[in-house]
Amino acid sequence: MAARTVSRCFTITTRRYSSKPDKNIAFLGLGNMGGFMAANLVKKGFNVRGYDPSKEALTAAAKDGVSSATSIAAAVEGVDVVVSILPSNKVVLDAYLGDDGVVKHAPKGTLLIDSSTVDPNVPKQIFPVANDSGVAFIDAPVSGGVMGAQNATLAFMVGGRKEDFDRSVPMLKAMGAKQYHCGDSGAGQVAKLSNNMLMGITGMATAECMNMGIKMGLDPQVLLDVLNNSSARSWSTEVYCPVPGLVPTAPSSRDYENGFKNELMVKDLELASGMALGIRSPIPLGAVATQLYRIVQSRGYGQKDFSFIYQLLKNEKK
């Protein structure tokens, strides 16, 4: 095992892993996203042991072939890989660095893959501790939402060592369609937060302009067709139109349910805003978007898809 010293005040260890394929996986966080992701790993022949504080989530995952563990420590015992998707900075840090956490209990040589969306400093805190403990760690947040998780079409944005990314690819391919190595630890989070801020801005702009055109008397379908065949075309107009009934698969056409919750958009925009503040990068449009989605949440619609902002602008929801 060779080691090289770098300028970040810790030593990065380069490990040679067994050529034996990774088959045994612990999955932490079996909610709306994680449940489908774990099920897709099972479908691809991996042995998956799951942990979630929710008994309902464990029961649902068991129907898809995921065995249950009673704690994080029990879940990671004897595994080759740990995958997690968790809700916040604190939960991720506790799950990985706590006394009952992954780093303390995972076998030497285990690959740790965290797909949570968190502050880029979180993986930067975990990486050196994991490295010193003899395990590999990458941050691998996802884009694609619940539908992408269900259909195994997620895009993974990965930060960490290239050799660890290469090792993760078979698992990432089982859960998604695209995998990008974005750079060192934390780079995956930077890419994810940049993507979600742009998604929030374009979603807000699409809702604003659709509302304006419709209020001026344009037929909604005609307006959408014009936008989708003009320079304003975007994912928000083609796939995620905020006006109900125009795109049957969009959350707006199912009462803004089963999409990307407005409260999660607020969380990601706040993380992106904090990242921008730290490097003094101006985000005037991001700041406006953050405030508008906060208003939606303050009016009690945090559980609705973030495209519900159209209804706020339409001024029909009090």
C-alpha positions as CSV (number, residue, x, y, z in Angstrom):
1,M,0.0,0.0,0.0
2,A,1.7,3.2,-1.2
3,A,1.1,6.6,0.3
4,R,1.7,10.1,-1.0
5,T,1.5,13.4,1.0
6,V,-0.5,16.3,-0.3
7,S,-0.8,19.9,0.8
8,R,-4.2,19.4,2.6
9,C,-2.6,18.4,5.9
10,F,-3.5,14.8,5.7
11,T,-2.2,11.8,3.8
12,I,-4.1,10.2,0.9
13,T,-3.6,6.5,0.8
14,T,-3.8,4.6,-2.5
15,R,-5.2,1.1,-2.0
16,R,-5.2,-1.9,-4.2
17,Y,-8.6,-3.6,-3.9
18,S,-9.3,-7.2,-4.5
19,S,-10.4,-8.1,-8.0
20,K,-13.4,-9.8,-6.5
21,P,-16.5,-7.9,-7.6
22,D,-18.4,-5.9,-5.1
23,K,-21.7,-7.7,-4.3
24,N,-22.8,-7.0,-0.8
25,I,-24.2,-3.5,-0.2
26,A,-25.5,-1.6,2.8
27,F,-28.1,1.0,1.9
28,L,-28.8,3.8,4.3
29,G,-32.0,5.9,3.8
30,L,-34.9,4.1,2.2
31,G,-37.3,7.0,1.6
32,N,-38.8,8.2,-1.7
33,M,-35.5,8.1,-3.5
34,G,-33.5,5.5,-1.6
35,G,-36.2,2.9,-1.7
36,F,-36.2,2.8,-5.4
37,M,-32.4,3.0,-5.7
38,A,-32.0,0.0,-3.3
39,A,-34.6,-2.0,-5.2
40,N,-32.8,-1.3,-8.5
41,L,-29.5,-2.6,-7.0
42,V,-31.4,-5.8,-6.0
43,K,-32.7,-6.1,-9.6
44,K,-29.1,-6.0,-10.9
45,G,-28.1,-8.9,-8.7
46,F,-26.6,-7.1,-5.7
47,N,-27.2,-8.3,-2.1
48,V,-28.7,-5.3,-0.3
49,R,-29.1,-4.8,3.4
50,G,-31.0,-1.6,4.3
51,Y,-31.3,0.7,7.3
52,D,-33.8,3.4,7.9
53,P,-35.3,4.8,11.2
54,S,-38.7,4.3,9.6
55,K,-40.2,0.8,10.1
56,E,-42.6,1.6,7.2
57,A,-39.7,2.3,4.9
58,L,-37.9,-1.0,5.9
59,T,-41.2,-3.0,5.4
60,A,-41.6,-1.4,1.9
61,A,-38.0,-2.1,1.0
62,A,-38.3,-5.8,2.1
63,K,-41.0,-6.3,-0.5
64,D,-38.3,-5.4,-3.1
65,G,-35.8,-7.9,-1.7
66,V,-33.9,-5.6,0.6
67,S,-33.1,-7.2,3.9
68,S,-33.3,-5.1,7.1
69,A,-30.8,-4.0,9.8
70,T,-31.6,-2.5,13.1
71,S,-28.8,0.0,13.1
72,I,-26.1,1.5,10.9
73,A,-23.4,-0.6,12.5
74,A,-25.4,-3.7,11.8
75,A,-26.2,-2.7,8.2
76,V,-22.5,-2.2,7.3
77,E,-21.2,-5.3,8.9
78,G,-19.3,-7.4,6.3
79,V,-20.3,-5.4,3.3
80,D,-18.3,-4.3,0.3
81,V,-20.0,-1.0,-0.4
82,V,-22.2,1.4,1.5
83,V,-24.7,3.7,-0.3
84,S,-26.6,6.4,1.4
85,I,-29.1,9.1,0.6
86,L,-30.0,11.2,3.7
87,P,-31.8,14.5,4.3
88,S,-29.3,17.0,5.8
89,N,-25.8,17.9,6.7
90,K,-26.2,16.8,10.3
91,V,-27.8,13.5,9.5
92,V,-25.0,12.7,7.0
93,L,-22.2,13.6,9.5
94,D,-23.8,11.6,12.3
95,A,-24.3,8.6,10.0
96,Y,-20.7,8.6,8.9
97,L,-18.7,10.0,11.8
98,G,-20.9,9.1,14.8
99,D,-20.1,6.4,17.4
100,D,-22.6,4.1,15.6
101,G,-21.5,5.4,12.2
102,V,-20.3,4.0,9.0
103,V,-16.6,4.9,9.2
104,K,-16.2,3.3,12.6
105,H,-17.9,0.1,11.7
106,A,-17.4,-0.6,8.0
107,P,-14.8,-3.2,7.1
108,K,-11.4,-2.1,5.8
109,G,-11.4,-1.5,2.1
110,T,-15.2,-0.7,2.0
111,L,-16.3,1.9,-0.6
112,L,-18.6,4.5,0.8
113,I,-21.0,6.3,-1.6
114,D,-23.0,9.2,-0.3
115,S,-25.8,10.4,-2.6
116,S,-27.2,13.0,-0.3
117,T,-27.3,16.6,-1.3
118,V,-25.3,18.6,1.3
119,D,-22.9,21.4,1.8
120,P,-19.6,20.6,-0.1
121,N,-17.8,20.9,3.2
122,V,-19.6,17.8,4.5
123,P,-17.8,15.3,2.2
124,K,-14.6,17.2,2.7
125,Q,-14.9,16.5,6.5
126,I,-15.7,12.8,6.0
127,F,-13.1,12.0,3.3
128,P,-9.9,12.4,5.4
129,V,-11.4,10.5,8.4
130,A,-12.6,7.7,6.1
131,N,-9.2,7.6,4.4
132,D,-7.4,7.3,7.8
133,S,-9.7,4.5,8.8
134,G,-8.9,2.4,5.7
135,V,-12.1,3.0,3.7
136,A,-12.8,4.9,0.5
137,F,-15.4,7.7,0.3
138,I,-17.0,9.6,-2.6
139,D,-19.8,12.1,-2.7
140,A,-22.3,11.2,-5.5
141,P,-25.4,13.3,-5.4
142,V,-28.1,12.6,-8.0
143,S,-30.3,14.4,-10.4
144,G,-33.5,13.0,-11.8
145,G,-35.9,13.0,-8.9
146,V,-38.3,10.2,-7.8
147,M,-39.1,9.2,-11.4
148,G,-35.4,8.9,-12.1
149,A,-34.8,6.8,-9.0
150,Q,-37.8,4.6,-9.9
151,N,-36.7,4.1,-13.5
152,A,-33.0,3.9,-12.9
153,T,-32.3,6.9,-15.0
154,L,-30.6,9.1,-12.4
155,A,-27.5,11.1,-13.2
156,F,-24.7,10.9,-10.6
157,M,-22.2,13.7,-10.0
158,V,-19.2,12.3,-8.2
159,G,-16.5,13.9,-6.2
160,G,-13.5,11.9,-5.0
161,R,-10.6,9.9,-6.2
162,K,-10.8,8.7,-9.8
163,E,-10.0,5.1,-8.8
164,D,-12.9,5.2,-6.3
165,F,-15.2,6.6,-8.9
166,D,-14.2,3.8,-11.3
167,R,-14.9,1.2,-8.6
168,S,-18.4,2.8,-8.0
169,V,-19.5,2.7,-11.6
170,P,-21.2,-0.8,-11.6
171,M,-23.4,0.3,-8.6
172,L,-24.1,3.7,-10.1
173,K,-25.1,2.1,-13.4
174,A,-27.5,-0.2,-11.6
175,M,-29.3,2.9,-10.2
176,G,-28.9,5.4,-13.0
177,A,-28.1,6.2,-16.6
178,K,-25.2,8.7,-16.4
179,Q,-22.2,9.0,-14.2
180,Y,-19.8,12.0,-14.1
181,H,-16.5,12.3,-12.2
182,C,-16.5,16.0,-11.3
183,G,-13.2,16.2,-9.4
184,D,-12.0,15.9,-5.8
185,S,-14.0,15.4,-2.7
186,G,-17.0,17.8,-2.6
187,A,-17.0,18.4,-6.4
188,G,-20.1,16.3,-6.8
189,Q,-22.0,18.6,-4.4
190,V,-20.8,21.7,-6.2
191,A,-22.1,20.3,-9.5
192,K,-25.4,19.3,-7.9
193,L,-26.0,22.6,-6.2
194,S,-25.2,24.5,-9.4
195,N,-27.6,22.4,-11.3
196,N,-30.4,22.8,-8.8
197,M,-30.0,26.5,-8.5
198,L,-30.3,26.7,-12.3
199,M,-33.3,24.3,-12.2
200,G,-35.0,26.6,-9.6
201,I,-34.3,29.7,-11.6
202,T,-35.6,28.3,-14.9
203,G,-38.6,26.7,-13.2
204,M,-39.5,30.1,-11.7
205,A,-39.0,31.9,-15.1
206,T,-41.1,29.3,-16.9
207,A,-43.9,29.7,-14.5
208,E,-43.7,33.5,-14.7
209,C,-43.8,33.6,-18.5
210,M,-46.4,30.9,-18.9
211,N,-48.6,32.8,-16.4
212,M,-48.1,36.1,-18.3
213,G,-48.9,34.7,-21.7
214,I,-52.0,32.8,-20.5
215,K,-53.3,36.0,-18.7
216,M,-52.9,37.9,-22.0
217,G,-55.2,35.4,-23.6
218,L,-52.9,32.9,-25.3
219,D,-54.0,29.3,-25.4
220,P,-51.7,27.5,-22.9
221,Q,-50.9,24.6,-25.4
222,V,-50.1,27.0,-28.2
223,L,-47.8,29.0,-25.9
224,L,-46.0,25.9,-24.7
225,D,-45.6,24.7,-28.3
226,V,-44.1,28.1,-29.2
227,L,-41.6,28.0,-26.3
228,N,-40.6,24.4,-27.0
229,N,-39.8,25.3,-30.6
230,S,-38.0,28.6,-29.9
231,S,-35.0,29.9,-28.1
232,A,-36.7,29.7,-24.7
233,R,-36.9,25.9,-24.8
234,S,-35.7,24.2,-21.7
235,W,-36.2,21.1,-19.4
236,S,-38.8,23.2,-17.6
237,T,-40.8,23.7,-20.7
238,E,-40.3,20.3,-22.3
239,V,-40.5,17.9,-19.3
240,Y,-41.6,19.8,-16.3
241,C,-44.1,22.4,-17.4
242,P,-45.7,24.0,-14.4
243,V,-49.1,24.4,-16.0
244,P,-51.4,21.5,-15.3
245,G,-52.5,19.3,-18.1
246,L,-50.0,20.3,-20.8
247,V,-47.3,17.6,-20.1
248,P,-49.1,14.5,-18.7
249,T,-46.0,13.2,-16.9
250,A,-45.1,16.4,-15.2
251,P,-46.0,16.8,-11.5
252,S,-48.3,19.7,-12.3
253,S,-50.6,17.2,-14.1
254,R,-51.0,15.2,-10.9
255,D,-51.8,18.0,-8.5
256,Y,-48.0,18.7,-8.0
257,E,-47.5,15.4,-6.2
258,N,-44.6,12.8,-6.5
259,G,-42.1,15.3,-7.8
260,F,-39.3,17.3,-6.2
261,K,-40.8,18.9,-3.1
262,N,-40.7,22.6,-2.7
263,E,-39.1,22.3,0.7
264,L,-36.2,20.3,-0.8
265,M,-35.8,23.0,-3.5
266,V,-35.6,25.6,-0.7
267,K,-33.0,23.5,1.1
268,D,-30.8,23.1,-2.0
269,L,-31.1,26.8,-2.9
270,E,-30.1,27.7,0.7
271,L,-27.1,25.4,0.4
272,A,-26.1,26.9,-3.0
273,S,-26.5,30.4,-1.6
274,G,-24.2,29.6,1.3
275,M,-21.7,28.1,-1.2
276,A,-21.9,31.3,-3.3
277,L,-21.5,33.6,-0.3
278,G,-18.4,31.7,0.8
279,I,-16.6,32.5,-2.5
280,R,-18.4,35.9,-3.1
281,S,-20.0,34.8,-6.3
282,P,-23.0,37.0,-7.2
283,I,-26.3,35.2,-7.5
284,P,-29.0,37.8,-8.0
285,L,-31.4,35.4,-9.8
286,G,-30.7,32.6,-7.3
287,A,-31.5,35.0,-4.4
288,V,-34.9,35.9,-6.0
289,A,-35.7,32.3,-6.7
290,T,-34.8,31.3,-3.1
291,Q,-37.2,33.9,-1.7
292,L,-40.1,32.9,-4.0
293,Y,-39.8,29.2,-3.1
294,R,-39.6,30.2,0.6
295,I,-42.9,32.1,0.1
296,V,-44.5,29.0,-1.4
297,Q,-43.3,27.0,1.7
298,S,-44.5,29.6,4.2
299,R,-48.0,29.4,2.7
300,G,-48.1,25.7,3.5
301,Y,-47.2,24.1,0.2
302,G,-43.7,22.8,1.1
303,Q,-44.8,19.2,0.3
304,K,-45.9,20.1,-3.2
305,D,-43.6,19.9,-6.2
306,F,-41.5,23.1,-6.6
307,S,-43.4,23.9,-9.9
308,F,-46.3,24.8,-7.7
309,I,-44.8,28.2,-7.8
310,Y,-47.0,28.7,-10.9
311,Q,-50.1,28.6,-8.7
312,L,-48.5,31.3,-6.4
313,L,-47.9,33.6,-9.4
314,K,-51.4,32.8,-10.9
315,N,-52.7,34.1,-7.5
316,E,-55.5,31.5,-7.2
317,K,-54.1,29.9,-4.1
318,K,-54.6,31.8,-0.9
